[in-house]
Structure formats: C-alpha cells, structure tokens
Amino acid sequence: MKDVDSCFSFLQIPRRPPKPRSNGLTIVTDLSLSIQEARNFMETSAEVVDYVKFSDHAANIARHPRKWFEAKLDVYHSHGIKVFPGGIPFEVATLQGQVRPFMERLKDLGFDGVEISEDVIPPLAPQERISYVRMAKEIGLEAFTEIGKKDPTGPLDADDAIEAIQRDLEEGVKKVTVENSDLVLLMDSDPAPILKIVAAMGIEPLVFEVGPHGWPKTATWLIRSLGPEINLENLRPGQLFMVDAMRRGLNRNVNYEFLSVKGGRVE
C-alpha cells in the first residue's frame, strides 16, 4: 500500500500495517449500498478496508442482476479490496442442495471468497464442513468459516470451538469468524471461553464480529482486551472511522490512550 500524502505528515500517530495485512483486518458490511455510494465510501476509507462482505441476503439472492454485481465488485477491486457474501445465502444453498452451483456462480461473478457458516441451520457434520471448504478452494474461492450461533442457548464451548478452528485451518481456510451473538453473551458474563480460544489459536486466524449487536461496546472490549491488531468484521461504513481511531488510541472509547497513556509518542 502506498504512503498517503497527508497534509499533516509532520504529526505522528500510530500507523496501521500496510496492505496486504494478515492481522488487523477490517471487514466492512455492505448492505446494498448503491454503486455510487460504494464509490463515495472508497473515496474516504479504501486505505483501511481489507474485505467487504455483502450482507443484504434477500437482495443478493433475489433482486440484484449480474451487471450490478459486476459493477459493484469492480469498485472494490479497483481499490485492492476483496469481496465475499455473508453466510446466509450459503446456508440457503446448503438446505436446498445447491452449494456447488452457488460457489461456482460466486466465482463466475468475480467474488473472491465464500463464508461457510452454520449459525442458523442445523450443525454440519465435520466432514461435510470440510468438504465445502475443499470445494471452495477447488473452485478458486477463499474460504471463511464461522463458530457460534446467531441465537445461542448457552455459552460457547471453548474446547469444541478450538477443535473446529484447528480442523478448519488444517484445510486452509482464510479466517475463522466468532459469531457476534456469542461475543455479546460472553463479554458481560464470562469472557473466559473467548480468552481461552485466543490463547490457544492466537489472533491471526480469528475474526470477531463487532455487530450488529453490542455496538460499540463489543468493538471497544475486543480492542482493549485483545489489542488493536485483532481482525474485526460486521462494521458498517459509518462505524469505520471509530474503529480506525480506536486502533490508534485516538477515540473516547479507549480514553484517547495515545495521548493519556503514551504521551503522544509513537513507539
């Protein structure tokens, strides 16, 4: 990523790692932004966005034509940003026995990845989940998987999650996402399962959903507890400025730590 010609280059603040990043990924949710809105978003934010996730599930399946997808993908690709759809269309395809046609269509349209999730549908058998990861890679898509449920009935089991994450990583998934609902449930009650998962796996292979529930508390807790270079997902475009500032210690939610703790000194 080229250096930005900032008007205030004589002032120093914590820098973000250059693209392509392996840590500190920012995955933004595009809920059917218009093509012009996507261009406007890129004008101000392309430097800090790594992936965009299309999450207007009904529209993605039933309303948007090929030319719309191709034009929207071109906007993001022209800024070096990869794109994949949210996991619900995959879950529809799974229930309807259409996973391969779904993945092949994603590749044909120009998508870069696919989210293999089971946060609403019944749990997939480990071998079936692996088969979908292998299918995505064969077709030429980056595979993202997920642990957790959108409507959890109890705390996430850390040992089961670690086993699933390890299995997915052995198959070459790009990242494994921790579902937002599980984070919100554990953050206030007992974060030990999340901390145990991170202790076992490190932060690089994991992505944490900061929304839609618990914003901005979830993002604040994650950054303060696990560090600014964790991978974050489910950010709306209008929320991106806050997370970028929190990562650098320049936001109220982290008590402006760059000033109050580090004295304005870049390490």
Stockholm file with secondary structure:
# STOCKHOLM 1.0

chainA/1-267         MKDVDSCFSFLQIPRRPPKPRSNGLTIVTDLSLSIQEARNFMETSAEVVDYVKFSDHAANIARHPRKWFEAKLDVYHSHGIKVFPGGIPFEVATLQGQVRPFMERLKDLGFDGVEISEDVIPPLAPQERISYVRMAKEIGLEAFTEIGKKDPTGPLDADDAIEAIQRDLEEGVKKVTVENSDLVLLMDSDPAPILKIVAAMGIEPLVFEVGPHGWPKTATWLIRSLGPEINLENLRPGQLFMVDAMRRGLNRNVNYEFLSVKGGRVE
#=GR chainA/1-267 SS CCCCCCTTTTSCCCCCCCSSCSSSCEEEEESSCCHHHHHHHHHHHGGGCCEEEECCHHHHHHTCCHHHHHHHHHHHHTTTCEEEECSHHHHHHHHTTCHHHHHHHHHHHTCCEEEECCSSSCCCCHHHHHHHHHHHHHHTCEEEEEESCSSCSSCCCHHHHHHHHHHHHHTTCSEEEECHHHHHHHHHHCCHHHHHHHHHHCSTTEEEECCSTTTTHHHHHHHHHHCTTSEEEEECGGGHHHHHHHHTTCSGGGTTHHHHTTTTCCC
#=GC SS_cons         CCCCCCTTTTSCCCCCCCSSCSSSCEEEEESSCCHHHHHHHHHHHGGGCCEEEECCHHHHHHTCCHHHHHHHHHHHHTTTCEEEECSHHHHHHHHTTCHHHHHHHHHHHTCCEEEECCSSSCCCCHHHHHHHHHHHHHHTCEEEEEESCSSCSSCCCHHHHHHHHHHHHHTTCSEEEECHHHHHHHHHHCCHHHHHHHHHHCSTTEEEECCSTTTTHHHHHHHHHHCTTSEEEEECGGGHHHHHHHHTTCSGGGTTHHHHTTTTCCC
//
